[in-house]
Amino acid sequence: MTIHKEGRAIVALFFIVLAAINLLMYFFVSTFPALTWVLGVASLLFLLFIVRFFRKPNRTLLQEDGVIYAPADGTVLVIEETDESEFFKDKRIQVSIFMSVWNVHINWFPISGIIKYFKYHPGKFLVARVPKSSSLNERTTVVLEDKENRQILVRQIAGIVARRIICYAKEGKEVKQNSELGFIRFGSRVDVFLPLDAKVEVKVGDKTTGTRTRLANLY
């Protein structure tokens, strides 16, 4: 396991700032040694949390035509038939995965194919569990088309804590299944919109592992 590239500068900055604060406390507030120890332990725990948040697990890329792998670690929040109004403008099966601050926050492409559509939407920072966050929060929309001309839509959604979505998608780019789609900083969610004939293989409440859990299939 390593630190993801999107977090290296942040981890380094927190390390420098926390180290400086603790050194100042040690040299200039030496009359309160207990306070110095408490601050030191708290700083270490906070730094470990930041390092853990930006962790990049070592996972072998699984690739299988017709299978849709989970694009994120988290918990299945929604499985329902809904209207997708941005791109398809028709009914689709929506599967939503909620990522808490304890989950890996890398996102992956659930299928191989060509990126047919990409758009970034600035927006609010409502709690990611709330349904309207899918259309009101800061988000990105990516549409992938596989070699059988089947299309799925993946939407990264910022949460109440998240303040930046990073997406590597570009229209016309060919991508491999389970390669990196992007990263969302802190609590967030990913929605996947599938064809109505897709066979969903998870249920609400299931834990998903990005690049590992079979979300659905298009057989």
Long-range contacts (C-beta under 8 A, 24 or more apart in sequence): 1-55, 1-56, 1-57, 1-58, 2-55, 2-56, 2-58, 3-51, 3-54, 3-55, 3-56, 4-54, 4-55, 4-56, 4-106, 4-183, 6-54, 6-166, 6-183, 6-185, 7-50, 7-51, 7-53, 7-54, 8-54, 10-50, 10-54, 11-47, 11-50, 11-51, 11-54, 14-46, 14-47, 14-50, 15-47, 18-43, 18-46, 18-47, 52-102, 53-101, 53-105, 53-186, 54-105, 55-104, 56-104, 56-106, 57-104, 59-178, 59-210, 59-211, 59-212, 61-176, 61-177, 61-178, 61-179, 61-211, 62-177, 62-178, 62-211, 62-212, 63-112, 63-176, 63-177, 63-178, 64-177, 65-112, 65-146, 65-147, 65-148, 66-148, 66-217, 66-218, 66-219, 67-111, 67-214, 67-216, 67-217, 67-218, 68-110, 68-111, 68-152, 68-192, 68-194, 68-198, 68-214, 68-215, 68-216, 68-217, 68-218, 69-108, 69-110, 69-111, 69-177, 69-178, 69-210, 69-211, 69-212, 69-213, 69-214, 69-215, 70-97, 70-110, 70-202, 70-208, 70-209, 70-210, 70-211, 70-212, 70-213, 70-214, 70-215, 71-97, 71-107, 71-108, 71-109, 71-110, 71-154, 71-181, 71-190, 71-192, 71-210, 71-215, 72-97, 72-99, 72-103, 72-104, 72-105, 72-106, 72-107, 72-108, 72-190, 72-208, 72-210, 73-97, 73-99, 73-103, 73-104, 73-105, 73-208, 73-209, 73-210, 74-98, 74-99, 74-100, 74-103, 74-189, 74-190, 74-207, 74-208, 75-100, 75-205, 75-206, 75-207, 75-208, 76-202, 76-203, 76-204, 76-205, 76-206, 76-207, 76-208, 77-129, 77-189, 77-204, 78-131, 78-191, 78-204, 79-200, 79-202, 79-203, 79-204, 81-196, 82-193, 84-153, 84-193, 85-135, 86-119, 86-141, 86-153, 87-117, 87-141, 87-143, 87-153, 88-151, 88-153, 88-193, 91-196, 92-153, 92-193, 92-194, 92-195, 92-196, 93-193, 93-194, 93-195, 93-196, 93-198, 93-200, 93-216, 94-191, 94-192, 94-193, 94-194, 95-191, 95-192, 95-194, 95-200, 95-202, 95-215, 95-216, 96-134, 96-189, 96-190, 96-191, 96-192, 97-189, 97-190, 97-191, 97-192, 97-208, 98-128, 98-129, 98-189, 99-128, 99-159, 99-184, 99-187, 99-188, 99-189, 99-190, 100-187, 101-161, 101-186, 101-187, 104-210, 105-183, 105-184, 105-185, 105-186, 105-188, 106-180, 106-182, 106-183, 106-210, 107-154, 107-156, 107-180, 107-181, 107-182, 107-183, 107-184, 107-190, 107-210, 108-178, 108-179, 108-180, 108-181, 108-210, 108-211, 109-144, 109-154, 109-175, 109-176, 109-177, 109-178, 109-179, 109-180, 109-181, 110-144, 110-152, 110-154, 110-177, 110-178, 110-192, 110-215, 111-144, 111-146, 111-152, 111-177, 112-146, 112-147, 112-174, 112-175, 112-176, 112-177, 113-144, 113-145, 113-146, 113-147, 113-174, 113-175, 114-144, 114-145, 114-172, 114-173, 114-174, 114-175, 115-142, 115-143, 115-144, 115-169, 115-170, 115-171, 115-172, 115-173, 115-174, 115-175, 116-143, 116-144, 116-145, 116-151, 116-171, 117-141, 117-142, 117-143, 117-171, 118-142, 118-143, 118-167, 118-169, 118-170, 118-171, 120-165, 120-167, 123-158, 125-158, 125-159, 125-160, 125-161, 125-162, 125-163, 126-159, 126-160, 127-159, 127-160, 128-157, 128-158, 128-159, 128-160, 128-162, 128-187, 128-188, 128-189, 129-189, 133-157, 133-159, 133-189, 134-189, 134-191, 138-162, 138-165, 139-165, 140-165, 140-167, 140-169, 140-182, 142-167, 142-169, 142-181, 144-175, 146-218, 148-218, 150-195, 150-218, 151-195, 152-192, 152-193, 152-194, 152-195, 153-191, 153-192, 153-193, 154-181, 154-190, 154-191, 154-192, 154-193, 155-190, 155-191, 155-192, 155-193, 156-181, 156-182, 156-184, 156-188, 156-190, 157-184, 157-188, 157-189, 157-190, 157-191, 158-184, 158-188, 159-184, 159-186, 159-187, 159-188, 159-189, 160-187, 161-186, 161-187, 162-186, 162-187, 162-188, 178-210, 178-211, 194-218
